[in-house]
Each structure stands twice: as C-alpha cells, then as structure tokens.
Amino acid sequence: MAEFSNKTVVITGGGGVLGGELAKYIGGRGGRVAILDLKKESADKVADAINAAGGKAIGVEANVLEVESLKKAHEEVVKAFGPCEILINGAGGNHPKGTTSKEFFSREDLDAQDLISFFDLDPEGVSFVFNLNFLGTLLPTKEFARDMIDSGGVIINISSMNAFTPLTKIPAYSGAKAAVSNFTQWLAVHFSKVNIRVNALAPGFFLTEQNRALLTNKDGSLTNRGNTIISQTPLGRFGKPEDLNSTLSWLCAEDSAFITGVVVPIDGGFSAYSGV
Ligand SMILES: NC(=O)c1ccc[n+]([C@@H]2O[C@H](COP(=O)([O-])OP(=O)(O)OC[C@H]3O[C@@H](n4cnc5c(N)ncnc54)[C@H](O)[C@@H]3O)[C@@H](O)[C@H]2O)c1
C-alpha cells in the first residue's frame, strides 16, 4: 500500500479503459487520485466510483495537448490534493487516418478507391497520432514534474508492444509509441540527478472498446487479426486491464528506487515469441 498511501497521483486519460482501471487501483490503495481527461464526464465517473468505494479522487477536464488547459488542471490538483508526486501519462491512442487498410502493399492498391494505401496516408492523421501520444506525454510531464523537483517523484508513461516491433497497418501509432519509449529513457537520464524516476508500461493486446470490433466478431468469436494475435501470444489470451496493476505498483514503490528508464512489456509473452 505504501507506494500510493497519501500520495497525490495525477493520471491523464484516466477516464479511459486502462487509465480508469489504474486510477481505481491507486484509489483503493490510499492514493489521492486526480483523473485528467478531455472528457470531464468520463473522468468524473471514475472519480465517483473511487469516492464511493471510500477513496479520494477528483475528475478534472484537461487537454494534454494544450499548455493552458494543463496549467489550469494543475492548479485544480494542487488546490484539492497538493503537489503531484506520481504522474501517469495514460492519454493516447490511434487514428484511422494514420492507418493503412492492408498489411502488405500490392501494385494494384495504387488505383483502388476503397482502401487507404501507404500513399493515401493523411499527414493530418499521422500528426494527430504523433501529437496525442508523444507531445501528450511530454507536455503534462513539463507541467507536473515541476512539483517533483525538490521532493522527488515517479513518472510512468504508457508505451505499447508496437514500440518494440511495429505492428502492421499502424505506422503512425507504432512510431509514436517508439518515441514514447525513447523519451522514457531520455527523461530517466535527464531527471536522474533530481530524484525523479521515469519508467513505462508497454501493454500488449488488451480488449477495449476501441479495438473490440477489430479483434472480435459480434458473436464473440475472433476475427482473423484477433486470431493472429492470440496465436502469437504464448499465454493464449488478451490482457485484462487489471493485468497492469502489479507492474504499476512495483514501479511506484519506494524500494524500487534503483529502477529508472525501463519499458516493461505486459503482454503474455507476445514480444518474446518469434512465432516459431
Ligand atoms: N488498449 C490496448 O490494447 C492498449 C495497448 C497498448 C497501449 N495502450 C495505450 O494505453 C493508453 C490507454 O488506452 P485505452 O485503451 O485505455 O484507451 P481509451 O481510449 O479507453 O482511453 C484514452 C483516454 O484518453 C482520453 N484522451 C484522448 N485524447 C485526450 C487529450 N487530448 N487530452 C486528455 N485526454 C485525452 C480519452 O478521452 C480517453 O478517456 C493509451 O496510451 C493507449 O495508447 C492501449
């Protein structure tokens, strides 16, 4: 419990599926949780659940891409709970405009109207994904890490499987998460003299509302992509949001004081398996 007990924890994207689960876990272990999200309603819903269970939480509207919005959110957090001691950068995601329709390019795709080939990728879609994942990690860190300079603190970024080896179809999201992993290492070094540790979780495949239709059919059976993922995951299942909790707890614990700059796969063995 000590890793969160009476600590002020800020979690961006805390109204989402994975962020929401992490926020509830922290709230149940004595942390004061500020749930920042673009969607205030989603943030409030998670905060309400934590408060109803006897924890301490607030929902705060914030856009991780807008400096002024983050400043305002920071003021709200300090007023309610005091300076930030643990920051979890959970806001992130992909966009269809940064995604190709097919895994492999064929010559005839150049003339096809009904698909997005590599040559159709929209620069705005690609920037959206890079900004949300990379800048959306860097800007909240700029805002909240100030609080940790004298007292020390912990920053947890959320990378992904695709940062180690890119996944087909999602060049922007894979590249942006590789940037998040790289930034995790860079920041760990940069902040090493002021006692701020920086690490990242790299979730494998977690079935969430965003990818459910891609991975499962209406009757619950797996799509081709879903089947491929499970066949490449030695533990033979998708992740459940609560699978992230133990790694979060370990990385935030005070006796993990010598661990900084690591990106931990939580993936059922996906990244260790060559498929043969
Ligand atoms: N679901 C997976 O399988 C998986 C795998 C690897 C990594 N991840 C990463 O985990 C994190 C959480 O993913 P999730 O599946 O819970 O997604 P989610 O869509 O459920 O949650 C993301 C949350 O971020 C919020 N958000 C979006 N843009 C924002 C902005 N500009 N400012 C503030 N908040 C914003 C959304 O409102 C949402 O509540 C993301 O970084 C995602 O890339 C997810």
The ligand as an ORCA input file, in Angstrom:
! r2SCAN-3c Opt
* xyz 0 1
  N      -5.943     -0.987    -25.243
  C      -4.793     -1.548    -25.589
  O      -4.720     -2.716    -26.006
  C      -3.510     -0.753    -25.446
  C      -2.311     -1.416    -25.727
  C      -1.123     -0.712    -25.606
  C      -1.138      0.604    -25.191
  N      -2.322      1.243    -24.944
  C      -2.249      2.635    -24.502
  O      -2.833      2.728    -23.212
  C      -3.384      4.052    -23.040
  C      -4.864      3.949    -22.661
  O      -5.532      3.233    -23.689
  P      -7.060      2.751    -23.580
  O      -7.169      1.523    -24.397
  O      -7.479      2.736    -22.165
  O      -7.778      3.898    -24.400
  P      -9.098      4.758    -24.073
  O      -9.482      5.401    -25.369
  O     -10.104      3.948    -23.350
  O      -8.552      5.880    -23.085
  C      -7.871      7.023    -23.516
  C      -8.426      8.212    -22.745
  O      -7.650      9.360    -23.124
  C      -8.537     10.458    -23.265
  N      -7.956     11.447    -24.176
  C      -7.862     11.376    -25.522
  N      -7.290     12.493    -26.006
  C      -7.007     13.276    -24.942
  C      -6.438     14.556    -24.792
  N      -6.025     15.273    -25.853
  N      -6.308     15.068    -23.548
  C      -6.735     14.371    -22.463
  N      -7.293     13.158    -22.546
  C      -7.432     12.610    -23.766
  C      -9.822      9.863    -23.837
  O     -10.936     10.711    -23.582
  C      -9.894      8.534    -23.087
  O     -10.649      8.651    -21.897
  C      -3.128      4.776    -24.365
  O      -1.913      5.478    -24.277
  C      -3.001      3.637    -25.349
  O      -2.260      4.044    -26.469
  C      -3.513      0.579    -25.061
*
